Amino acid sequence: QVQLVESGGGLVQAGGSLRLSCAASGTILRINTMAWYRQAPGKQRELVASITSSGSTNYANSLKGRVTISRDNGKNTVYLQMNSLKPEDTAVYYCNGDFVVVGRVWGQGTQVTVFS
């Protein structure tokens, strides 16, 4: 049994920054790709960024230059640094991990609200 727990969401003014964290716990052999997704009200869940176990990253075009994904393999934790936030970034942000044997696991989500 593994789980992912996100933290770091909240209310922030436009132009501000937030750093999200997602920690994995349980019986973990290895985590391959870890990623952040987001889902705004009335919209489909979309990929924000992903990072492989070796550190290769991928970003949604709409967010490139404003977000940075990183991970600490020793802590089984992935981070998302978000800068220059806009009201349209308001969404629930979900962490996802591809665990060896277990498969893909989702976190419960953390709310990010950006006000102007």
N, C-alpha and C positions, 0 to 999 in steps of 0.2 A: 504494500500500500504506500503510495507516494502522494504528496500534495504540494501545491504551490500556493503561497500566500503573498499577495501584493500589499504594498504600503506606499505612502507618500503622496497620495492624491489629496485634492482639496480645492479650495476656492482661491483664485489668483486673478489679479488685474491683468488686462491685456498688456502685452509687452514684458510680462514677468516670466519667471522660470519655475520649474518644478523638477524634482528628481524622483522617479518612481523606482521602487525596489521590488524584487520578487524572489523569495527564498524557497527552495525546494527542501522537503524533509521526507523522512521515511527510509525505506530500504532502497538505496540508489546504487546501481552498478555504474552507469555512465549516462550522461545526458548529451544527446547529440545537439541538434539545433534548438535554440531557445528564441522566443520571439515575443513581441508585443503586438497586440491587435487593439482596435478600438471600435466601439459601436455607439453612434449618436442616435438620439431618439428618432424612430421612423426610418432608420437607415440600416443597411447591412453591415455586418462586422467586416472590417478591413484591416489588412496588414499595415502596421506602422514601420516595423523594422525587425530584422532577424539577425542572429549571429550563430555561427557554427562553433563547435567545440575548439577549433583551432583559431577562432577569432575573425573569420571572414564575415563581413557584414553586408546587409542588403537593406535599402531604405525605399519607402514609398516616395515616388517622385514629388508628390505634393508637400512632403515634409523634409526633403533633403536640405541640409544646411541649417536646420533648426533643431534637429534631434540627433542624439548620439546614443547608440546602444553599446553596452559593454557587459562583461561578465567576469565573475571570479569563480573559477572552476573549483578551487579549494573550499569555497563556501557554498557551492551550488546555488549561486545567486546571479541574477541578471538585473541590469539597471537600464533606465531610460532617462537621459537628461534631455529636458525639453526647454528651449529658450524662445524668446520672442513669441510667446503664446498669443493666440488669437481667439476670439469668441467661437469661431468655427472649430476649434480644437476641443470644445466641450464634448465630452463623451465618457462612457465607462471604458476604462483601459484594462485589458485582459492580458495576462501572462500565459504563455504556452510553452511546454517543454516536450521534446521527443525523447522519451526515456527508453533505454535498452531494456528489452523484454516487456515492459509495461505498455509502451506505446505513447501516444500523445495524451497529455494531461493539461487541463485548463485550471487556472486560478479562478477565484470567485469574482474578481474584478475590483477596481478602485475608481471612484468617481473623480473626474477632473472637470471643474467648472471655471470658465474664463469669462470675466465680465469686463465690459468696456466703460 
